[in-house]
Amino acid sequence: MSEPLSAPIRIESYVEERWVAGEGPGSTLVNPATGEALATASTTGIDLGAALRHAREVGGPALRALNFAQRAGILKGLAGAIKEHRDELLSLAMKNGGNTKGDAKFDVDGASGTLAFYANLGRGLGEARYLLDGEAVPLGRATPLAGRHVWVPRRGAAVLVNAYNFPAWGFAEKVACAFLAGMPVVVKPATQTALVAWRIARLFVDSSLLPAGGWTFLAGPAGDLLDHLEAQDVLAFTGSAATGAKMRAHPRVLEKGVRVNVEADSLNAAVLGPDVAPGSPTWELFVKEVVHEMTQKAGQKCTATRRVFVPRERLQAARAALVGKLGEVRVGDPADEGVGMGPVVSDGQRRDVEAGVAEIARGAAVAWTGEAPSGNGFVAARLLVAEDPRAAAAVHRREVFGPVATLMAYDGTAEEAGELVGLGEGSLVSSVYSDDAEFVAAATLAMAPFNGRVYIGAAEVAAEALGPGTVLPGLVHGGPGRAGSGEELGGLRGLHHYMQRTAVQGPKAVLDRIGSEGVAG
Ligand code: NAP
């Protein structure tokens, strides 16, 4: 375990192979349980245009010169660096993020696990440096004219802007895909929880695994970073829908046609099937997972369940079961023994949660309010209930980024489940709990157009259930509409965002030669 920080320290950016402190007092990073100032961060005075040029001109060629197996070797080393310092990183996450130890593990182990997953995947790609999309297809009648598709690394920098709630996993999942694809990264974590990301950045640099220019890290606000984007860059953003919209509409992004991948807000839903009786294993799984999704990281998860639909006749039983389980979660300083939920990230976030509850309570009744200490980032969990989901417009519109969900009644049909889930206008993940295969299949397909992922909770797989909130590197993460219309991860699919798919047509012999040096992906 690390020594306590002698607060506040200055966390620095890593730009053009140097650590730089930035000018001025900077932003203050705090412990949301105690209000203690932990660190400051500033990007003022840093030449972000030069930082991007360095990444493109020095880091890009260095990474493209490596084959997939060599890039995978780097990822393996980076995963190892996180694992080796796990206890220290968990402690920082608990201090700066209001995380319980379990919350912190979810983030930090998620980071090392995702890097390790892509290290394994990359090793399997061997000595190739680019991917092939399908086989060559004949195009000519009289000549050996043919066509095929290749994925090659883009020649710019991957600019990775992340949200405050996953300071470790949030950038690691993007870095894993960008590096393996062959792009240098510019990592910009959210300032208020950047302490863990900064410590990992130091570990990465100290590991000497990264080629020069491959790694740039910004501790502090993005400043004019986006003004320096070029056409071959990729902007991968995770955060609120409002900031995501600004990114997309940024004049430089529009002018240069910069590729943008957005992961944003989400009003994830859980649907209980009509076959699930109170007390049955699937019912218990449903209750456990809804409560877990509401309270893990104090509800500050993009995948957290916000809307819960149960058959009308189960509304009262579901309410009683959820309230009973929610009441078991003790809220307090994560440093204290037995605390199951910490504070939200800041006093400002707490106020945002309260404003959100007031907004959604216009169409739903607050059925239960938990207990929480007062002050700093502490906020009480809330369960709201709406008999008529269609009359609860704000519930389907407002993401309350805290320990809050709304329980609603539906008629128990797969069609209505799909329609109500769709009122959220696009989610990262929605779940359906049922053991009736016919209902589950129909509900899944009805919900799928509105979700990046559908999670099925069933007795048969309950023993290994991970809950809808666990993002797996082998499955895509993202969602349509409000969720940003982006997509990440999904095994090799995750590399494609950092590569250009190019169709090639010409003599079959040339295409075969190109094919012989690539690998299917
Ligand atoms: P946010 O306020 O939108 O900030 C996200 C990131 O964007 C931060 O790094 C922030 O930097 C940066 N940023 C803000 N304005 C910018 C600008 N004009 N130019 C460049 N960068 C800018 O979001 P947040 O409060 O950190 O995170 C919470 C939100 O993220 C929630 O809505 C949640 O649903 C969403 N989220 C989504 C996913 C997903 O996978 N879909 C995952 C996690 C979180 P500073 O911190 O320096 O301001």
Boltz pocket constraint, residues with backbone or C-beta under 6 A from the ligand:
constraints:
  - pocket:
      binder: B
      contacts: [[A, 161], [A, 162], [A, 163], [A, 164], [A, 165], [A, 166], [A, 188], [A, 189], [A, 190], [A, 191], [A, 192], [A, 220], [A, 221], [A, 222], [A, 223], [A, 226], [A, 238], [A, 239], [A, 240], [A, 241], [A, 242], [A, 243], [A, 244], [A, 246], [A, 263], [A, 264], [A, 265], [A, 266], [A, 301], [A, 302], [A, 399], [A, 401], [A, 428], [A, 483], [A, 484]]
      max_distance: 6.0
